[in-house]
Amino acid sequence: MRKLYFFLMFYAVTAVAQDAPLSSDEAELLQMYGAQEMISVATGVKQPVGKAPAVTSVITAEDIKAIGATDIDEALETVPGLHVARSKDGYNPIYSFRGVSSEYNPQVLMLVNGIPITNAYGGNRSNFWGGMPVQAIARIEVVRGPGSAVYGADAFAGVINIITKTKQDIKGTEVGGRVGSFGSYDGWALHGDTWAGFDVAAMVEYHDTQGQNSIIEADAQSSFDQRFGTHASLAPGPVNLQRRNIDARLDLSRDHWRFRGGLQSRGDQGASPTSAQTLDPNGRGGSERWNADLNYDNPDFAKDWDVKAQISYLDTSQVTETNFALFPPGAQLPIDPTTGLIGNGPLVTFPQGFIAAPSFYERHARFNTSAFYTGFDKHSLRVGTGFNYSSLYDVAAHKNSGINPTTGTANPLLPNFSIIDVTGTPYLPIQPVDRRNFFAFFQDEWRFMKDWALTAGLRYDNYSDFGNTLNPRTALVWETRYDLTTKLMYGSAFRAPSFQELYSINNPVNRGNPSLKPETMNTLELAFDYRPRDKLRLGLNLFNYWWKDIIRFIPDAGAPTVTAQNTGLQTGYGTELEAEWQAFDTLKLLGNYAYQKPRDTTLNHDSGNSPHHMVYVRANWEFMPHWQITPQAKWIIDRSRIAGDSRPAVADYTWVDLTLRRKQLAEHWEVAFSVRNLFDVNAREPSLAGRPTAAIPYDLPLAGRNFYGEVRLNF
Amino acid sequence: MNNIITKCHASAWMAVQSMFLRTLTYLLLVLTLVDPAVANASSPSVAVIYPEVREPYRDVFMEIIRGIETGLGESVKHYVLDGDDTPAALLERVHDDHVDVVISLGRAGLSATKQLAEVFPVVIGAVLISPGQETKGQTGITLTPDPEVFFARLKSIVPTAKEVTVIFDPRQKAWEIERAGKAAKMYGLILNAFPTEDLRLSAELYRKVLAQIKDGSIAVWLPQDNAAMDEQALLPVVLQEAWEKNFIVFSGNLDHVRKGALFSLYPDNFGMGRSLAVLALDRLKNGSNSTSVINPLRDLLLAVNLRTAEHLGLHFASQDRQRFDLVFPTP
């Protein structure tokens, strides 16, 4: 900590002494724009006007480049109150907003250009999310707190909206490549131009990595080994997070119309630790997301009417490429003769391992239209309606547990049992199912007094599977002073139960419950935006939320299974403080502090796993013309365990990255070098609690110190 | 079974790889077809001379060049100044490259082409320059915005505005204020212009002016003029007074809008590039008979502070908002 403090102080002090002088041309342009930052703003693309008052953070492509982020998670980690933890399921990201954390993380809505990229099966980004590269991202808008009145279902703890680049963002052609630790190779090509009267943006990104290789000391099989005297566990052993990604996007626009099409393909993806919290170096999965959307946006539709409409399609899959051994070869497990799953029964040896290879295929079609009316004095109205259709249209599975469809008996108890295909049988983990959702919303911004505005909105949603829900949002905005704005906001949000929670069957443990209701959250926020000095901005907010009808898996009476139930209440409060200071034209300092205190009211215990304190600091410093260095540090502090987990609290950590960039090398070239986890700290994210002990007792280790080098060519 | 699944997905993976290669091929094809630099690399007749500056300043020049290329309908030669370019070397280079007309950007571009302009067609742009002795016989566009565009915008945003007050440094702004006087008459505005030569006098003048303003009918104009405005001490006072007394402040400095001025006009670099291309084509067509004039910048974009607008009681329809090129505060 001391080392880091002196490190940052050194840069700050040296920066003061050596602010790079401007050339006469730079000085003249500066006189027009007033600040270097303004040139970037003015030469960038048009900023949208916010839809409703909210606590929002915007991460721009420039921020992403400065911090040296290569995946969206690294960019999101800079948002106050948001911590990216890791799931035991192949280290998938858990976006924990204000202490709302869960293993599958369906409480966060992730959108690409305003369209959900989340699936209906798990309500999240799927088991083979595989990250998201950042070269095609123009900006990321992150709403902390509820957004259901605007975005509908799952805009619950937070909303992450990824806006991809358009022709105006790319400005010509960029080709780039990157080589880094863990056998990581990236390549990308972006092109923006006008073609046959259309603005065209075409983007292709490729990523191939062996993934980080931290060691898991013990896994779920380790405890089975101890219990049954076997030696099957592969722990201690490295995690396997290898993957190969291809992202391709096309953006065409002309007049009021815009068409976007894209593919996010993930393949050869390791997911070890597996969902059973065991190591499996051989299993591979992948996912594909094909998307297309057509948008109409006419601000001059009629006098005082701004009309928008969108139709979109998303086809998404989650596919097992090479079977996963949830328990490794040689594992001995007790098998329930009635279900063929782990339970009370004879011990069975699995020579090939306990195999599970499910694949899920979904399609989503969406239509929505909205109108913004400004014809009334002191009122701005927004109305809209839409329809969403989500279908889990195909499920396939191979496994060697459960009931054998041919014999009707427990497969593992058959002599020389092997892997069986249960596709098209009642023994799938879930049967194909669909969902229809109709919605309508209304919002009015009423400027009832000078410097006072009241925004009130209401959204109605009807779901074919669980019925109706109404979500209001109100915000009182007071332009308190020349340099101060105050906002008081209340909002309610809902999370639709996922198909897995509603309809899961034949799962070794978890059972779905078709009578589930949505989870709900009510949030009260008070936010201040204060600009006490010319180049200093301070933001402060205080929040309190009540998360009700939490969907949890509750043990069934007299059975080893657990069933999804609406139970539990979590309350949370906290604060987020942000500061941004343009100390010099060539030096910007920014940071934030978040305090959050989530409490499981039902169990009268800290909700656990989320850090109570988070501190983030960053300096963007152009220390010589064309040279930029960006150190950043994040402290993750004070993470309690959940109720019933007797392990000591998760250790705090300080994560430091450093990125050095040389721009305009030989006019068109740019090179960068980045060190992640500079001090090689042993940082860990909490593993799932278990009884009597956690299956992975020593938590999930993050990557050690690693490096990459990057080259870009712009023309 | 395992193998079947693996094979099945291997073929899917190969399909994805083949699609990736096809996309790359398509991208390269598109680049070849649409990039004028690739399509017409052999015969440029216009060269753009500009200084080597850092990002994001460089983006400004690049955007202007894109506008020039669009205006010309073909690519241009890029001459990046590195400080070693002598007038003779420059002349030799333009002859060797068969350049017909040169567009110089920035102050360094202007200096480098000063002698060249005596013997070769040159159009100047992207430089803060007053029409006068320095630019005699030259053609181009200064970075100084045309006051007429400012007043047109003022009347469209605040039709009730009656007077415009400006405190200016006559050493830099005399021609601009003269032009503003004529523009004010066109729009039925009264222009109150107070000359000042130092910040102390400037502060005194602002104190008097602000004390006299009682309502929103008087607008204060802050031209780009660092001799009459102290950004650290004076500007916050002016903006705070404007907030408290509900009068309008508009500025030639974009950052002032972020700080609370109602609106600003800032360069439309792409549009400026197209206008420079028109001037360059005129030089090519008419040779030395073409008009030699330095025009104020009329290719301007509009930035509006919506928070200040709301405070002033200004209400914009969605159509109006769409015409704002930048709004503050950003969401």
Interface residues (C-beta under 8 A of the other chain):
Chain A: S23 S24 D25 E26 E28 L29 Q31 M32 Y33 G34 A35 Q36 M38 I39 S40 V41 A42 T43 K46 Q47 P48 V49 G50 T56 V58 E141 K171 T173 A189 H191 D193 T194 W195 V200 A202 V204 Y206 I246 A248 L263 S265 G267 D268 R284 G286 E288 P299 D300 K303 D304 W305 D306 V319 T320 E321 T322 N323 A357 F372 Y373 T374 G375 D377 K378 H398 S418 I419 D421 R447 K450 D451 A453 E479 R481 Y482 D483 T485 D529 R531 D534 E622 P625 H626 K663 Q664 E667 F715
Chain B: M1 N2 I5 T6 H9 A12 W13 V16 M19 F20 T23 L24 Y26 L27 V30 L31 V34 D35 A37 P51 E52 V53 R54 E55 P56 Y57 R58 D59 V60 M62 E63 R66 H78 V80 G106 R107 A108 A126 V127 L128 L143 Q224 N226 E231 Q232 L235 P236 L239 Q240 W243 E244 G252 N253 L254 D255 H256 R258 K259 G260 Y266 P267 N269 L301 A303 L306 R307 E310 H311 G313 H315 F316 A317 S318 Q319 R321 Q322 D325 L326 V327 P329 T330 P331
